[in-house]
Amino acid sequence: MDLTFALAGLAVGLIVGAILARLYSLKQFNSHKLQQELDASRQQLSQYRQDVSQHLDVTNQLMTQLQDNYSRIARHVQQSKMQLVEQPPATKNSDLNYLSTDTAAHIKQSLHQIDEKRRVYSAVDEQPRDYSGEASGLIKERKVSKPE
């Protein structure tokens, strides 16, 4: 009997030991899994910070480039203003000539040679009528001859 109790105790001890070992290994597995998730989260956070830093660097470069372009445009406008508006014209020519000199001279000469016909206006005593004095068309009365 002692041997039976010893074997039964051994069997119970093995079963309890196996259960405890299994629980311990599951706990370790879950701890290992949580550690992996923590490492992955830390890596994602590091990548996110790096992306944000890179984004801010690119934005800073673009803003600097935009400021440079703006100053170039402002200088260009100022120079154009100086050239176009503030400098007085060298010669004031009231007769703007968009044609070549030969063409302009030819046109001026031919204008003096044209014999224009002038319209003759006559004095009218009465206003013209919008209608004729006699009946015509459908409104005209027809004379019907009566048979006798």
C-alpha positions as CSV (number, residue, x, y, z in Angstrom):
1,M,0.0,0.0,0.0
2,D,2.8,2.3,0.7
3,L,4.0,1.7,-2.8
4,T,0.5,2.5,-4.2
5,F,0.3,5.7,-2.2
6,A,3.8,6.6,-3.3
7,L,2.9,5.9,-7.0
8,A,-0.4,7.8,-6.6
9,G,1.5,10.8,-4.9
10,L,4.0,10.7,-7.7
11,A,1.3,10.7,-10.4
12,V,-0.5,13.5,-8.6
13,G,2.8,15.4,-8.3
14,L,3.6,14.9,-12.0
15,I,0.1,16.1,-13.0
16,V,0.3,19.2,-10.7
17,G,3.8,19.9,-11.9
18,A,2.8,19.6,-15.5
19,I,-0.1,22.0,-14.9
20,L,2.1,24.5,-13.1
21,A,4.8,24.2,-15.8
22,R,2.2,24.8,-18.5
23,L,0.8,27.9,-16.7
24,Y,4.3,29.2,-16.2
25,S,5.2,28.7,-19.9
26,L,2.0,30.4,-21.0
27,K,2.8,33.3,-18.7
28,Q,6.3,33.5,-20.1
29,F,4.9,33.2,-23.7
30,N,2.4,36.0,-23.0
31,S,5.3,38.1,-21.5
32,H,7.4,37.4,-24.5
33,K,4.5,38.4,-26.8
34,L,4.0,41.6,-24.9
35,Q,7.7,42.4,-25.1
36,Q,7.6,41.9,-28.9
37,E,4.5,44.2,-29.2
38,L,6.3,46.8,-27.0
39,D,9.4,46.6,-29.2
40,A,7.3,47.0,-32.4
41,S,5.4,50.0,-30.9
42,R,8.8,51.6,-30.0
43,Q,10.0,51.0,-33.5
44,Q,6.9,52.6,-35.0
45,L,7.2,55.6,-32.7
46,S,10.8,56.0,-33.7
47,Q,9.9,55.8,-37.4
48,Y,7.0,58.3,-36.9
49,R,9.4,60.8,-35.2
50,Q,11.8,60.4,-38.1
51,D,9.1,60.9,-40.7
52,V,7.9,64.1,-38.9
53,S,11.4,65.4,-38.6
54,Q,12.0,64.8,-42.3
55,H,8.7,66.4,-43.2
56,L,9.6,69.5,-41.1
57,D,13.0,69.7,-42.8
58,V,11.4,69.5,-46.3
59,T,8.8,72.1,-45.3
60,N,11.6,74.4,-44.0
61,Q,13.5,74.1,-47.3
62,L,10.3,74.8,-49.3
63,M,9.5,77.9,-47.2
64,T,13.1,79.2,-47.6
65,Q,12.8,78.7,-51.4
66,L,9.4,80.4,-51.4
67,Q,10.9,83.4,-49.5
68,D,13.8,83.6,-52.0
69,N,11.3,83.5,-55.0
70,Y,9.2,86.2,-53.4
71,S,12.2,88.5,-52.9
72,R,13.3,87.9,-56.5
73,I,9.8,88.8,-57.7
74,A,9.7,91.9,-55.5
75,R,13.1,93.0,-56.9
76,H,12.0,92.4,-60.4
77,V,8.8,94.4,-59.9
78,Q,10.8,97.2,-58.4
79,Q,13.3,97.3,-61.3
80,S,10.4,97.2,-63.8
81,K,8.7,100.0,-62.0
82,M,11.9,102.0,-62.2
83,Q,12.3,101.3,-65.9
84,L,8.7,101.7,-67.0
85,V,7.1,104.2,-64.6
86,E,9.6,106.4,-62.9
87,Q,11.9,107.2,-65.8
88,P,10.6,110.0,-68.0
89,P,10.4,109.1,-71.7
90,A,13.4,110.3,-73.7
91,T,11.3,112.0,-76.3
92,K,7.6,112.8,-76.1
93,N,6.1,112.0,-79.4
94,S,2.5,112.8,-79.5
95,D,2.1,111.3,-82.9
96,L,2.4,107.6,-82.1
97,N,3.5,105.8,-85.2
98,Y,3.1,102.0,-85.2
99,L,3.9,101.8,-88.9
100,S,7.3,102.1,-90.6
101,T,8.4,105.6,-91.5
102,D,8.0,105.0,-95.2
103,T,4.4,103.6,-94.8
104,A,3.4,106.5,-92.5
105,A,4.8,109.1,-95.0
106,H,3.0,107.4,-97.9
107,I,-0.4,107.4,-96.0
108,K,0.0,111.1,-95.1
109,Q,0.7,112.0,-98.7
110,S,-2.2,110.0,-100.1
111,L,-4.6,111.5,-97.6
112,H,-4.0,115.0,-99.1
113,Q,-4.6,113.6,-102.6
114,I,-8.0,112.0,-102.0
115,D,-10.9,114.0,-103.4
116,E,-13.6,113.1,-101.1
117,K,-17.2,113.4,-102.2
118,R,-19.2,115.5,-99.8
119,R,-22.7,114.6,-99.0
120,V,-25.2,117.2,-100.0
121,Y,-28.0,117.7,-97.5
122,S,-31.2,119.2,-98.7
123,A,-33.7,121.0,-96.5
124,V,-37.0,119.0,-96.0
125,D,-40.2,120.9,-95.4
126,E,-42.3,118.1,-94.1
127,Q,-41.7,114.8,-92.3
128,P,-41.9,111.7,-94.6
129,R,-44.9,109.6,-94.2
130,D,-44.7,105.9,-93.1
131,Y,-47.6,105.0,-95.3
132,S,-48.8,105.8,-98.8
133,G,-51.7,108.1,-99.3
134,E,-53.9,105.6,-101.1
135,A,-55.3,102.3,-99.9
136,S,-53.6,99.3,-101.2
137,G,-53.4,95.5,-100.6
138,L,-56.1,93.7,-98.7
139,I,-57.5,96.9,-97.1
140,K,-58.3,98.4,-100.5
141,E,-62.0,98.6,-101.0
142,R,-63.1,96.8,-104.1
143,K,-65.8,98.2,-106.3
144,V,-68.4,95.6,-106.9
145,S,-70.5,96.2,-109.9
146,K,-74.1,95.5,-109.5
147,P,-75.9,93.5,-112.1
148,E,-78.8,95.3,-113.5
